[in-house]
Amino acid sequence: MKILIVDDEELLVKGIRFNLQNEGYETITGSDGLQAVALAQEEKPDLIILDVMMPNMDGLTACSRIRAFSDVPIILLTAKVDDMDKLLGFDNGADDYITKPFNILELKARIRALLRRSAHKETHGNLLTIGCITLDLDARNAYKAGTVVDLTAREYDMIEFLMKNPNKVYSRENLLDSIWTYEYKSDIRTVDVHIRRLREKLEDDPADPKYIMTKWGVGYFFRK
């Protein structure tokens, strides 16, 4: 597995690289957002660790540009702790978010979780279809009316969970507990961001969804 690490803090990059190489990962490094986009295109990493505050191009912009051509899992690193900053990260296509300073064991655990979720198998055919939306559960691909739709690892996790449990309403807390493997505490709006992005990608009219529904005051469900 190849991991791209991009941060303008040289010592931090060296520390992360050392620990990941000890785990058997191949690593590539960069120091700004422009390099992140270029390396993501050239090297096609299996996962990207991306700092938010960097010279030349910030991590949020880099994340958004990478999403234009790749659904590779992206973990954002930041010194900020404001919930809105985290939501902006998810809105730009990030799969995960970790605040500095962090425990390297936690970072490695999140990397393993995302790589497990994004691993594509060679076999296909285990399909789940409701209406015009189909999931290939082996390849972790989503299709709308037969056309593949690029989803991040977290977006796929959420739509798969909802489609496997149609017509059942889940609160934001339920969805956080079921899809994320650690506490987001006050980041309830993380769910709203992912629901909005799924509607934009899978619904004909995101403002008047047919499948990804809201039960006002309760939560969300997939209508069958």
C-alpha positions, -999 to 999 in steps of 0.1 A, spaced: 0 0 0 13 34 -10 6 65 12 11 101 3 20 124 32 18 162 26 26 187 53 50 217 55 62 206 89 93 186 80 97 169 114 61 158 115 64 143 80 95 125 89 79 111 120 48 99 102 68 84 74 91 65 98 61 50 116 43 40 84 73 25 68 78 4 100 42 -9 93 52 -19 58 37 10 39 54 26 9 54 64 15 57 95 -7 60 130 7 53 166 -3 52 200 15 24 220 -1 -10 217 -18 3 220 -53 27 190 -47 -2 171 -32 -23 174 -63 6 166 -86 17 136 -66 -18 123 -63 -21 123 -101 14 109 -108 18 83 -80 -18 72 -75 -15 65 -38 -39 42 -19 -44 69 8 -34 106 13 -26 124 46 -30 161 39 -23 191 61 -49 219 59 -26 249 65 1 248 38 19 273 15 11 278 -23 -22 259 -19 -41 250 13 -52 215 20 -89 221 15 -83 233 -20 -59 205 -27 -85 180 -14 -112 194 -36 -89 193 -67 -79 157 -60 -115 147 -57 -120 159 -93 -100 129 -105 -97 104 -76 -118 88 -49 -86 79 -29 -92 81 9 -80 114 23 -72 122 60 -69 159 68 -45 171 95 -50 205 112 -42 224 143 -77 239 143 -104 224 165 -135 244 153 -163 221 141 -168 243 111 -133 237 99 -140 200 101 -172 203 82 -154 223 55 -130 194 52 -158 169 47 -175 193 23 -143 193 1 -143 155 0 -122 144 30 -129 110 45 -114 117 79 -100 145 101 -75 144 129 -64 174 150 -28 181 159 -12 171 182 -23 135 177 -13 100 188 5 81 160 -14 50 171 -47 67 164 -35 79 130 -25 43 121 -58 29 133 -77 54 111 -55 46 81 -62 9 85 -99 15 88 -100 36 56 -78 12 36 -101 -17 46 -132 2 35 -116 14 2 -101 -20 -8 -115 -31 -41 -118 -68 -48 -114 -84 -82 -148 -102 -79 -180 -85 -89 -217 -94 -89 -228 -90 -53 -252 -62 -62 -277 -43 -41 -303 -23 -62 -331 0 -51 -347 20 -78 -320 35 -101 -293 32 -75 -271 1 -75 -242 -8 -52 -215 -34 -61 -208 -46 -26 -176 -64 -35 -160 -37 -55 -176 -9 -34 -188 9 -64 -220 29 -67 -241 34 -99 -269 57 -108 -290 44 -137 -260 23 -147 -234 50 -146 -207 48 -120 -207 75 -94 -175 85 -76 -180 84 -38 -155 88 -10 -150 59 13 -172 75 40 -200 84 15 -200 48 3 -202 35 39 -232 57 46 -252 48 14 -244 11 19 -256 12 55 -288 30 46 -296 8 16 -290 -23 36 -316 -10 61 -342 6 39 -371 26 54 -355 25 89 -348 59 103 -314 66 119 -306 96 141 -273 114 134 -259 98 165 -269 64 153 -251 70 120 -220 83 136 -218 52 159 -225 28 130 -202 43 103 -174 61 122 -154 39 145 -146 66 170 -163 94 188 -170 126 169 -188 140 199 -201 174 188 -196 168 151 -232 158 145 -233 180 114 -207 157 98 -237 134 90 -256 163 74 -226 171 51 -223 135 39 -261 133 33 -261 165 13 -232 152 -9 -249 119 -14 -280 136 -26 -260 158 -50 -244 127 -65 -272 102 -65 -305 121 -66 -320 136 -97 -331 166 -77 -311 170 -44 -337 195 -32 -365 170 -36 -349 136 -30 -366 104 -40 -344 80 -20 -323 97 7 -349 110 29 -352 131 61 -375 123 89 -377 158 105 -367 159 141 -355 123 140 -329 115 113 -324 100 79 -335 69 60 -333 53 25 -368 50 10 -376 18 -8 
